[in-house]
């Protein structure tokens, strides 16, 4: 499906969007809406889905490399600075204006905490003690948290039996990757718990934004850039309290942090917004089911992390669950999207 949206449809598409960053903005549908009728049609959402999976899958490797030269909060700060710079450039190119109103900025500050500052910091701390492959696998639980929360918070996004079955199958795949039948022996529980809490933080933020910023008059790019700026400010206040200045700037960790921000935060946030606005937060979160597959491959191939037989088997089960969930009919939402699409 083409995702080109006319300017008159901007408010409706933005009301369906959230401000994610996951490893949880706009390119594709919403950016096209901001650009007007002369903008090129956006790629099919499945293309953005695949690109986002690859970018975020490698993000866990980049976090691991970054923590070899910097403290976790410093990795998060550098990541947010780079990501904010990417979105700032995009806003300047499009001559976008910052959001107005204290209430909007207050909601964006909350979104920045749950979607950027908190999960990014938790993952960076977690990867001090757990491999990048496990961090990527923990991230795959985000749709499960999102499904449970949406039952309570989003009456318009009720799960169907097909989606519940897909999420259940995906969760079974995650357990297979973790080797649950072995009693999770050898796992670092503190690091794993931090990674799981980071995964829970994303759907909390997505649902919060969907409920509070729906129909906001600002463009989604402006909202996203402002969100990342606020997240950067939050981490900038915390980092000096818990870390000391680095002794130097080692090349590889520095490049990893910059790439993590520019790609895993700046570009990825833009891609994620296009997905959320077109297919809704629950389906968009399904990208996290592909991340452990890519994170595992990257960790094994580049970092030499160990891979047992249950990891690829579990990955196949995860992919099957994701395919089952995404194969649902979109019903009324699809009809509404087609009404404003080319």
N, C-alpha and C positions, 0 to 999 in steps of 0.2 A: 504493500500500500504506500502510495506517495504521501508524504507528511507535510506538504506545503500548506500553510494556513494563511488565510487572508487577514488583513489587519482587523477586520470586524470580528474575527474569531479569537483574537488574542486573549481577551479576558476569560473566555471559556476554557481555553487550553491552559492558561496559567493557573486557573482555579483547580485543575486536576493535578498540577505539578507539586513537587516538593523540593526541598533544598538538600539533596543528598551529597554525599561525597563518597562509599564502602569500599570501601574495600571490606560516599553517599556521600540558573545555569541553563544553559540552553545553547544548544546548537540544533540544527534540524528544525523541528516544528516551531518552537517558540522563537528562535532567532530569525527564522524565515518570516514569522509574523511581524517581528520588529522591523525587518528590513523592507517589508512592503511587497507589492505585486511584482517588482522587478527582480526579486531574489530567485536564485536557482532552486529547483525542487530539492528537498533534502533526501539523503539516501534512505533506502528501505530500513526500517527499524532493526531488522535482524543483522544488518551490516554493522550498525552502531553497537548492537548487542555483542557481536563477536569482537569488535575492536576494544570495547570496554573490558571484556573478559581478559583479553591478552594484557592490556595495560595494567589492570588491577592484579592479575596473576603474578606479574613480575614485580609488583610493588612490594611484596613481602620479601623478595630477594634484596631489593634496594634498601628496605628498612634494615635488614640484617647487616648489609655492608655498611650502612650509615652508622649503626651502633658500634662498629669496630673502631670508629674514630671520634665519635661524639656521644655525649650523654643523651638518653631518650628524649628529654625535653628539648634539647638542642636540635635533634633530628626533626622533631615536630615543628619547631620554630622555623628552621630552614625550609622545610617542606611547605609550610603555609606561606612564607614569604615568596617563594618561587611561584606557587600557585596563584597567589594574589596578583603578582606581577603579570602573569599570563592573562588573567581576566581584566586587569587594568588596561592592558594594551588593547584587548578586544573592545572594551568600553570606549576608549579613545577613538579607535578606528570607526566605530559605529556612532560616535558622538552621543553616547547614552548618558542620561542624567541619573544622579544618585536618587534613591528613594526619599520621599518626604514623610514627615510626621514622626513624632517621638514613639508612638505606639508601634509603628512599623519597625523602627530601629530596635525597639525592645524585643519584639518577636524574633528579629534577625539575630539578636545576641543570644537568645535561647537556642535557636537553630544552630548557631555557630558552635555552641558548647556541645550539644548532643551529636552533631554531624561532623565536627572537625576536631575541636580541641580535645574532647574526652576520648573518642575512639582512637585518634591518631596517637595520643600519648600512651594509651593502654597497650596498643599493639607494639609500640616501640619498647616499652618496658617489658612486655611479654617476651619479645625476641632476644632479650638478654639471656634467657634460660631455656627457651624452647626453639626448635628448628623452624625455619621459615615455612616448611611444608605443613607443619602442624598449625601454625598461625593461619595459613590459608584455608585449612580444613575447618578450623573453628569459625572462620568468617562465613562458611557455608550454612551455619545455623541461623543466620540473620532472617531469611524468609520464614523460618519456623517461628521465631519470635514475632515477626511481623504478622503472620497469620493469626496467632493467638491474640495479639493486641488489636488487630482489625475487627475481631469478633465483638470487641467491647466498644471500640472507638469509632469505627467507620461503618455505619449502617448501610451505606451505598456500595460497599465493597465486600459484600458477604461472599465467603468461599463456597464454591460448588463441590459436590462429591468428587468430581474429577480432579479439582485442584487440591483438595485435601489428600486424595490418594497419591497424587504426584509429590506433594510435600512429605507425606509419610514415607514414600519410597526413597526420596532424597535423603531423609533423615537416616533411614536404614543404611544407605550407602555411606553416609558420614561415619556411622558406628562401625561399619565394616573397615573403613580406612583406618580408624583409630584402634582396631583390634579389640573390640569390646569384650569378646568371649575370653580374652586372656586377662581380664580384670584391669585393663589399662596399665599394666605393669611398666614401670620405667618412665611414666609421665611425670612431668613437673607440674604439680597441681596449682601452685600459685601463678605460674606463667600461663597455664591453660585457662585458669579462671579469669585472668585479666583479658585474654583474647576473647573469651566468651562474653564477658561484660561489654567489650568493645562492639561485638556483633549485636548485642541487645540494644546498644545506644542508637544505632542507625534507624531501625524502625520507629523508635520513640520519636526521634527528630523528624522523620518523614511524616508521621501522622500528625505531630504538633503543627508543622508548617501547613499541611493540607487543611487543618481546621482553623488556623489563624490568619493565613495570608492568602486565602482563596479570593480571587477577584481583585487583588491589589493592582492599583493603576500603573505601577512601575513595571518596566520590562523585566523579564526573568533574568537576563544577563546582569542588569543593575542590582537585582536582589542577590544574585549569587556572588558577584564581586564584593558587595557590601558585607555579605555573610562571611566570606573568607577574610576580609579585612578585620572584622570583629573577632574572628577566631584567632587571627594573628596577634591582635592586641591582647587577648586573654592569655595566650601562651607567653607573650613577651613580658607580661607582668609576673608570671609564675616562674619562668626559667631562672632568673637571677637569684631567686630565693632558695632553689634546690640544686643549683649547679654552679660551678666556677668556670671562668673563661677557659676555653681550650688552649692547650699549649701551642698548637699550630693548626694548620689546615691541610691534613693529609689528602692527597689528590683523589684517590679512589673513593673514600667515604664522602668527600665533598661533591664529586660528580654524581654519586648515587643519590645524595640528598637533593641536589638540584634537579636531577631527572625525576625523582620521586614527586617533587612539587610541580614541575612544569607539565609532566605527563600524567602522573598518578593522581594529581589534585586539580590542576588547571584544566587541561584538556579533558580529563575523565569526568570532571563535574559538568562540563558542557555536554558531553555525550550522554551522561546519565539523565540530565534534564530532558533531553529529547525523548528518551525512553519513558520516563515517568509521565510526561505530558501526553504521550500518545497511547500507552497501554496501561497506565495506572501504576501505583506504587507496589502492589503485591507482585504483579508480573515482572516489573522492572527489577525487583529484588532477586528474581530468579537468576540474574547474572552471577550472583554469589555462588551458585551451584557449579559453575564452570571454573571459578577461580581456583579451587583446590587442585583441580587437574593440572592447570597451567603452573600454579605455584609449586606443585610437587615436581613437575618436569624441570622447572627452572632450578629448584633447590638441588635436585639430584645431579643435573647436568653441569651446573655452574659451581655450586658450593660443595658438591660431593656428599650431600646428605644421603643417608641410607634409605633404600626402598625395598619393602617386603612385598610378597605376592598379593596381600590383601589390599594394598593401595590402588593398583590399577583395577582390580575387581570392584572395589568400592566405588572407584571413579566412574566405572561403567553404570553402576546402579544409580549413582547421582545423576548422570546424564539422562538415564531413562526417566527418572522422576521429573527432571526439568522439562524434558520433551512432553511428558504427559500433562504437566501443568500448563505449559505454554500452548498446547494444542486445543485449549478450550475455545469455545465460541465467545466472541466479545459482545454479541447481542446489541443492546441499545447503545452501548458506548461506541461500538464500531459505526453504527448508523449515524450517531452524532458527529463522529470524526469525519466520516465521508461527506457530511453536509458542508463541512468547511475545508475540504481538501480538494486538490486537483487530481 
